């Protein structure tokens, strides 16, 4: 059964679907329902299935691991514990299972302290000492060192978990102060070169090498101008070319907040192929101490504000004629470690999933969440590794949303956010619906621009004239899979997520729970409850873009 069928929707909904979804190639709905009661609303999502508007990497979901020691504190709270890469408990069954569940997930190793990290390969001639607290130093810590035995341990875990690793290199070695306040001089890559060669000799798989953290644009703590930075990226590209035979890891930069003028110059001086990925960071909700974070998350206009960044960056890449693609290299929403019971609670899935949907629509290839574990914005609890709600949101996205992005339009309230992709490893499409309202339940129909009846072909002329309407008994055979996410006890700040009414939690052996859908008859609209999230996999929806 294909979704190119125009299902019979009576009364108000019938006319709404035709007027909202109509196009020269016809319209279809996935639901049949009785006419709504007088005054009841009828809302519809239109999905253009003729061609994809963007395409992500297969492993679109990415998460970060950071270098912060336990002494890292913000606003009087020390939220990192032993989650830093040097101290992380790699023997945890939950941690291993959480990473393996994605098969694969990208892990970006980096953060503020990466530009103060040296590698204990012996190339520096100095002892390999850990970060220590120093309030007079940038970011409050001295230079630290990664011992090679710890790098070996990390790589054993990465290999076992199947993660794709992006390593953020120290870009501050060799810099000197410049009159304008920036740091200049060429990058001293001696230690990084030695570290890369060690990694290659050990046979460790690296997906990408990234140069620097938040040194572009106006910088955070320090900045490097675009001309010098582009020269350093070209140097890194040459180092990687020399170190690897055959296929090589991606060359990635600058891991900075978007600055249009700086990024334009940087891209222009690394084109057409000296850099594979351009990364930018997002903390658009402000500081973690902000008491209005939830208000911002639930405000659709505020969420829409980040679209201009994605759009502008894509415009720069297209205008430059570069082969580089865009990633979000780090995004925690609220900087300085987030906010407990907000950025690690159910409510944050509204922001996170909206970011995934929005960024994908603008051809972002991968999106790295700050963090996998650590701070108050981890996908996993910092001490127990038990998944926070956003972990399950990310895993459902990874399993249900394919790489091809479809244009999606919703005709109702702006409190509903709607995103559609071709289904992953399955027929049809997956629709993501986010309800930012705590007062309304929405009953949503799905219409199609570009789907066609592939089991019972008929002419385009007939399609345009809506001649074929299936019987209700035939339409009833259409089913879809729905995943309804809600907070425990209706509390947006709960750290427990319900899937179709059941609490999600690991088992006694640290196993990630099965994420089972409910089967819904195609005669029913998609019901989106207050403050809820729905993934709807519609396998019967035929989309040319997904072939």
GICOR-V686241 format. One record per residue. PSI is psi in degrees with one decimal (none if undefined). NEAR is the number of other C-alpha atoms within 12 Angstrom. D_CENTER is the distance of its C-alpha to the mean C-alpha in whole Angstrom. Layout:
PSI_NEAR_D_CENTER ; PSI_NEAR_D_CENTER
This chain:
131.4_27_33 ; 153.9_34_30 ; 2.4_44_29 ; -6.6_45_31 ; 139.7_44_33 ; 103.4_44_34 ; 149.8_43_34 ; 107.2_37_37 ; 115.9_36_36 ; 166.1_24_39 ; -143.6_20_40 ; -44.0_24_37 ; -37.4_35_34 ; -48.3_33_36 ; -33.8_20_37 ; -45.6_31_33 ; -42.2_39_32 ; -44.2_34_34 ; -31.7_19_34 ; -43.8_30_30 ; -3.2_35_29 ; 143.0_30_32 ; 174.9_26_32 ; -14.6_21_34 ; 7.8_26_33 ; 175.9_40_33 ; 147.5_48_31 ; 157.4_51_30 ; 156.1_53_29 ; 3.5_52_28 ; 147.3_47_30 ; 133.0_40_34 ; 156.9_29_35 ; 159.3_20_38 ; 138.9_22_39 ; 155.2_20_37 ; 156.1_13_40 ; 130.6_11_41 ; -11.9_9_39 ; 147.2_16_36 ; 154.8_22_33 ; 117.1_36_31 ; 153.3_38_28 ; 145.8_42_26 ; 130.0_43_23 ; 126.5_38_24 ; 122.1_51_21 ; 107.0_41_23 ; 7.9_41_23 ; -36.5_29_25 ; 153.2_23_22 ; 142.7_30_19 ; -15.7_26_17 ; 169.9_28_15 ; 131.0_32_13 ; 172.1_36_10 ; 155.5_27_11 ; -42.4_31_12 ; 70.8_35_10 ; -39.3_42_6 ; 130.1_54_5 ; 149.6_43_6 ; 159.8_44_8 ; 154.2_43_11 ; 139.2_45_15 ; 173.5_41_17 ; 2.0_43_21 ; 133.8_44_22 ; 170.4_32_26 ; -25.5_29_27 ; -0.6_25_28 ; 119.1_32_25 ; 148.2_25_26 ; 129.1_25_25 ; 36.1_17_27 ; 3.6_13_29 ; 132.2_20_27 ; 97.5_24_26 ; 8.1_32_23 ; -27.3_36_22 ; -132.7_30_25 ; 30.8_28_25 ; -11.6_37_21 ; 156.0_38_21 ; -30.0_42_21 ; -28.3_32_25 ; -9.0_29_26 ; 133.2_32_23 ; 99.1_24_25 ; -4.0_30_24 ; -4.6_19_26 ; 125.6_23_24 ; -39.5_25_24 ; -44.2_31_21 ; -47.0_36_19 ; -47.1_34_20 ; -35.4_32_20 ; -38.3_36_16 ; -43.6_42_15 ; -27.8_26_17 ; -24.3_30_16 ; -39.7_32_13 ; 63.7_26_15 ; 172.2_29_14 ; 143.8_39_11 ; 139.4_41_10 ; 120.9_45_12 ; 120.1_46_12 ; 114.7_49_16 ; -158.1_39_17 ; -170.1_47_17 ; -39.3_42_20 ; -3.4_41_23 ; -29.0_40_22 ; 6.9_41_24 ; 16.8_36_27 ; 129.5_41_26 ; 164.8_40_29 ; 128.3_40_29 ; 57.0_28_32 ; -6.1_27_34 ; -4.7_21_37 ; -20.9_21_36 ; -19.3_22_37 ; 14.1_12_40 ; 156.5_16_39 ; 149.9_17_38 ; 97.7_22_35 ; 149.6_19_34 ; 167.8_28_31 ; 138.3_31_30 ; 150.4_24_32 ; 133.9_21_32 ; 102.5_15_34 ; -18.4_13_33 ; -10.0_10_35 ; 156.2_15_32 ; 130.8_17_29 ; 6.7_29_26 ; 12.9_23_29 ; 151.1_28_30 ; 175.1_24_32 ; 142.9_32_31 ; 169.6_30_29 ; 141.3_35_30 ; 109.2_35_28 ; 145.4_27_31 ; -26.7_23_30 ; -32.4_19_31 ; -37.3_23_28 ; -37.9_29_26 ; -44.0_24_28 ; -43.3_22_27 ; -42.9_33_23 ; -31.0_30_23 ; -40.8_21_25 ; -44.4_30_23 ; -42.2_33_20 ; -44.1_23_22 ; -34.9_24_23 ; -17.6_29_19 ; 15.1_27_18 ; 151.8_37_15 ; 122.8_38_15 ; 129.2_35_16 ; 123.4_41_15 ; 126.7_44_18 ; 116.8_46_18 ; 151.3_45_22 ; 117.1_43_24 ; 3.3_49_25 ; -9.7_41_28 ; 129.0_29_31 ; -1.5_20_34 ; 152.8_25_33 ; 148.9_19_36 ; 141.4_17_36 ; 159.1_15_36 ; -30.5_8_38 ; 5.3_13_36 ; -9.8_15_34 ; 176.0_25_31 ; 133.9_29_31 ; -167.9_28_33 ; 152.5_22_35 ; 150.9_26_33 ; 128.6_31_30 ; 104.9_25_32 ; 11.0_34_31 ; -51.4_27_33 ; -40.8_30_32 ; -41.4_40_28 ; -45.4_34_30 ; -40.8_25_32 ; -42.8_36_29 ; -43.7_39_27 ; -39.3_26_31 ; -45.0_26_31 ; -42.1_28_27 ; -44.6_23_29 ; -33.0_15_32 ; -11.5_17_30 ; 21.3_17_28 ; 133.0_31_25 ; 122.2_31_22 ; 127.2_33_20 ; -34.3_31_17 ; 147.4_34_17 ; 123.0_43_19 ; 136.5_44_18 ; 111.6_49_21 ; 159.7_46_21 ; 112.9_42_19 ; 43.3_40_19 ; -5.9_40_22 ; 169.3_42_22 ; -131.6_31_23 ; -11.2_24_25 ; 165.3_27_23 ; 104.0_24_23 ; -38.3_24_26 ; 158.0_30_27 ; 151.8_34_26 ; 136.1_39_27 ; 158.6_35_28 ; -34.6_33_26 ; -48.6_27_30 ; -41.3_30_30 ; -41.4_43_26 ; -38.7_37_26 ; -39.1_31_29 ; -36.8_40_28 ; -39.7_40_25 ; -39.5_31_27 ; -45.4_27_29 ; -41.7_40_26 ; -40.7_33_26 ; -39.5_22_30 ; -44.9_29_29 ; -42.5_36_27 ; -41.2_24_29 ; -34.9_18_32 ; -28.8_24_30 ; 137.1_24_29 ; 136.2_14_31 ; -136.9_9_29 ; 145.2_14_26 ; 158.3_22_24 ; 162.9_33_21 ; 147.2_35_19 ; 122.9_40_20 ; 142.4_43_17 ; 165.4_51_18 ; 3.6_49_18 ; 49.0_48_15 ; 166.6_41_17 ; 142.0_34_16 ; 129.3_39_17 ; 110.3_31_21 ; -47.9_27_22 ; -45.6_20_25 ; -47.5_30_24 ; -37.5_39_21 ; -46.3_31_24 ; -42.6_25_26 ; -46.5_40_24 ; -42.2_45_23 ; -30.6_30_26 ; -0.6_28_28 ; -1.2_37_25 ; 161.4_29_26 ; -17.7_21_26 ; 26.7_26_25 ; -12.0_32_25 ; 136.7_41_21 ; -35.6_34_19 ; 135.5_38_15 ; 126.3_49_15 ; 141.7_49_13 ; 157.9_42_13 ; 151.4_40_12 ; 120.4_37_11 ; 59.5_32_13 ; -6.3_30_15 ; -7.7_35_16 ; -162.5_25_19 ; 151.3_22_20 ; -21.5_33_20 ; -10.1_24_23 ; 129.5_23_23 ; -0.2_18_25 ; 20.2_18_23 ; -44.1_32_20 ; -39.5_33_20 ; -41.6_22_22 ; -43.0_26_19 ; -35.9_38_16 ; 3.6_33_19 ; 107.5_24_20 ; -33.1_27_18 ; -38.3_17_20 ; -43.3_24_18 ; -38.7_35_15 ; -22.6_25_16 ; -27.8_20_17 ; -13.3_30_14 ; -32.7_27_14 ; -33.5_19_17 ; -49.6_30_15 ; -43.2_37_13 ; -44.1_24_16 ; -42.4_24_18 ; -41.7_36_17 ; -37.6_36_17 ; -40.5_22_20 ; -45.0_30_21 ; -43.2_36_20 ; -40.7_22_22 ; -33.3_18_25 ; -23.5_23_25 ; 32.5_19_25 ; 157.6_26_23 ; -7.1_23_21 ; 144.5_34_18 ; 165.5_40_15 ; 136.9_45_12 ; 153.5_46_9 ; 111.6_48_8 ; -18.7_51_9 ; 128.4_47_9 ; 113.4_45_8 ; 2.5_45_11 ; -65.4_43_12 ; 121.1_40_15 ; 171.9_31_17 ; 50.0_35_20 ; 10.4_41_18 ; -159.7_39_17 ; 119.1_37_19 ; 137.6_36_21 ; 15.8_28_21 ; -66.2_41_18 ; -3.4_50_15 ; 21.4_46_16 ; 175.5_38_17 ; -41.4_42_16 ; -27.0_46_16 ; -17.5_51_13 ; -25.6_51_11 ; -49.0_49_13 ; -47.4_47_11 ; -50.3_46_7 ; -33.7_44_8 ; -38.8_42_9 ; -43.1_46_7 ; -46.6_47_4 ; -45.3_50_8 ; -46.5_39_9 ; -39.6_42_8 ; -38.1_41_8 ; -27.3_31_12 ; 27.1_38_12 ; 23.7_36_12 ; 131.6_43_9 ; -27.8_38_9 ; 151.8_42_6 ; 112.9_47_3 ; 114.0_45_6 ; 130.6_49_6 ; 108.2_44_10 ; 174.9_49_11 ; -48.9_47_12 ; 137.6_48_15 ; 141.3_46_17 ; -165.4_44_18 ; 16.2_41_18 ; 25.1_49_14 ; 149.0_49_13 ; -24.7_43_12 ; 151.8_44_15 ; 137.5_35_19 ; -34.0_35_20 ; -37.5_26_23 ; -17.1_23_23 ; 4.9_34_20 ; 133.6_37_20 ; 134.6_43_17 ; 166.8_46_16 ; -40.3_43_15 ; -24.0_49_11 ; -47.2_48_11 ; -35.0_48_13 ; -44.2_47_10 ; -41.2_43_8 ; -40.5_35_11 ; -42.8_39_12 ; -50.0_46_9 ; -38.5_36_9 ; -23.0_33_13 ; -33.2_42_14 ; 114.1_43_11 ; -176.2_40_13 ; -21.9_38_12 ; 129.2_40_14 ; 132.8_44_14 ; 141.4_45_17 ; 131.3_35_18 ; 131.6_35_18 ; 134.0_30_21 ; 135.9_34_22 ; 0.2_27_26 ; -145.0_24_26 ; 147.1_24_25 ; -0.9_23_22 ; -10.9_34_21 ; 124.0_40_19 ; 132.4_42_16 ; 131.3_44_16 ; 140.8_43_13 ; 136.9_52_15 ; 159.6_50_14 ; 144.1_47_17 ; 147.4_39_17 ; 127.6_31_16 ; 36.7_21_19 ; 169.0_23_21 ; 157.7_27_23 ; -151.8_41_22 ; 162.4_47_19 ; 127.3_46_16 ; 130.0_49_16 ; 125.4_49_14 ; 129.8_46_16 ; 123.0_48_16 ; 107.4_41_19 ; -2.1_40_19 ; 138.1_27_23 ; 4.8_23_25 ; -12.4_13_28 ; 142.5_20_27 ; 128.2_26_27 ; 136.4_36_26 ; 108.4_30_27 ; 129.0_41_25 ; 157.7_46_27 ; 125.3_57_25 ; 162.8_50_27 ; 134.1_47_26 ; 105.2_40_27 ; -9.5_38_28 ; 150.6_45_28 ; 163.0_39_31 ; 102.9_34_34 ; -12.3_20_34 ; -27.3_15_36 ; 75.5_17_39 ; 146.1_17_39 ; 168.5_19_40 ; 156.6_17_41 ; -35.5_21_38 ; -43.9_14_41 ; -38.6_20_41 ; -45.5_29_38 ; -28.7_25_38 ; 5.6_19_41 ; 44.7_28_39 ; -29.4_21_42 ; 113.6_25_40 ; 118.5_27_39 ; 158.3_29_39 ; 155.8_17_41 ; -35.7_24_39 ; -34.3_15_40 ; -42.8_22_38 ; -30.5_31_35 ; -19.8_23_35 ; -16.3_25_34 ; 125.5_34_31 ; 160.0_31_29 ; 166.5_36_25 ; 128.6_31_23 ; 141.8_34_21 ; 105.6_40_19 ; 122.0_39_20 ; 127.7_44_18 ; 159.1_43_20 ; 149.3_35_21 ; 134.2_25_24 ; 18.4_17_27 ; 11.2_21_25 ; 112.8_21_24 ; -25.4_34_21 ; 14.0_28_21 ; 145.7_26_22 ; 13.4_38_20 ; 129.4_36_21 ; 140.8_39_19 ; 135.1_34_21 ; 114.2_31_20 ; 39.8_26_23 ; -2.8_22_25 ; 133.2_22_25 ; 134.3_27_24 ; 129.1_30_21 ; 153.9_28_22 ; 159.4_26_23 ; -175.2_16_26 ; -22.5_11_29 ; 12.2_15_28 ; 17.4_23_24 ; 142.6_23_23 ; 132.8_29_20 ; 154.5_26_21 ; 142.7_19_21 ; 91.0_31_19 ; 134.3_24_22 ; 171.1_25_22 ; 143.7_22_25 ; 130.1_22_27 ; 133.4_25_28 ; 142.8_26_31 ; -9.8_38_30 ; -7.6_31_33 ; 144.2_30_30 ; 164.8_36_28 ; 121.7_42_25 ; 121.1_30_25 ; 108.3_37_23 ; 170.4_29_24 ; 141.9_27_24 ; 54.6_36_21 ; 167.9_44_19 ; 137.4_50_16 ; 127.2_44_17 ; 125.7_46_16 ; 113.2_46_19 ; 118.2_43_19 ; 88.4_45_22 ; -24.0_34_24 ; -5.5_37_27 ; 108.3_49_25 ; 125.5_37_26 ; 122.6_39_24 ; -34.4_28_25 ; -21.1_32_22 ; 2.7_33_21 ; none_21_24
